[in-house]
């Protein structure tokens, strides 16, 4: 089985959805999480605070520099994620479709690199 990152992206500049829509998304994501766990596909997942409170750490030549804000200057940022295990990409994409419907946003799917060199 391969581990996959299901990354939820959102625009921090977009107006927030109405409270009732957020509550619907929370219920749907909770149900999706339960389904992942029941199927044995759940590894870990969580939502993230807004990117404007991020800290970027750079360690170079023995010096560590920290800066405020997100690393990437983009219109969309990572808002949350799931790490799942799935037999193949098609199965991971099927989970991502359910996750996208649950959180009402786009979900990017990326496999983890194999750790066969250890």
N, C-alpha and C positions, 0 to 999 in steps of 0.2 A: 504494500500500500504506500502511496505517496502522500506527503503532506502538501496542502495547498493553502495559500493566503487568499482569502476573499476580502478585498479591501473596498470599503464604502467611501465614496468621494462625495463631497458637497462643496458648494460655494459659500464661504463665510460672508460674502457681500450680499447674498440673496436675502430677501426679507424672510423672517422666521415664519414657519407655517402656523396656522391658528392652533390654539391649545388642544382643541378636540382632535385635530389631525395628528398632532404629536402623540396624544394618548392612544390613538388607533395604532400608530406605528409602534409604540412601546409594547402594546398587547400582541401585535403581530410578530414582532421580533422575539418576544418571550416565547410564543408558541413555536416559532422556527427554531430557537435554541433548544427547546424541549424535544423537538423532532430530531435534530442533529444528535442529541444525547441518546435518545432511545434507539437510534440507528447505529450507534457506536462510531459516528463520524466526528463528533465533537472532540477537539483538543483544547482550544482556548478561544476566547473572544472578548471583546469589550468595546465600549464607546470611548471617545477621546474628548478632552476639553478643547475649546477653540484654539486654532493655531497661533493666535496672537499672544498666548501665554507660554509658548514653547521657548526652550533655550537650546541653542545650537552649541555644541562643544567641538572644538578643533584642537587636537594635540599634534604638534609638529616640532621636531627638533628639541624635544624635552620641554616645550612650552605649551601650556594649555590656555586657550582663549575661549571665552564664552560670549555669545551675543544673544540678544533678545529676538524673539519672533521666529517664524518658520524658516526652515532652510531654503525651501523652494519659493520663489516669487511667481506664483501661478494663480489663475482664477479659481481653481478648485484645489482643495486640500483633503488629506485623509481625515475622515470623521470617526471611523471605527473599523473594526475588522473581526474576522473569524479565522482561526487556523483549524483546518479540518483534515481528516484522512479520507482518501477515496481511492478506489482501485485504478482509476484512469481519469483522463481529462474530461471525457464525456460525463462521468458521474460528478466531477467537481463542477462542471458547467450547469448541470441540473440542480445541484445545491445552490449555486450562485443565482440561478433564476428564481428559486424560492426565496432566497435572502433578499434579492432586489425587490421582489413583490412585497416582502414583509416590511422592509425599511423605506420603501417607496423612493428608491434612488439607485443610481448605477453602482454596480459591483464589479471590480476588476479581479480576475482570477490569475494567479501566478503560482507555479509549482516551486517548491523549495529545491535547491540543488541536492543531488544525491551525496551522501556522506560515505562513499565507499572507499575512500583513500585512507581512512584511519587504521 
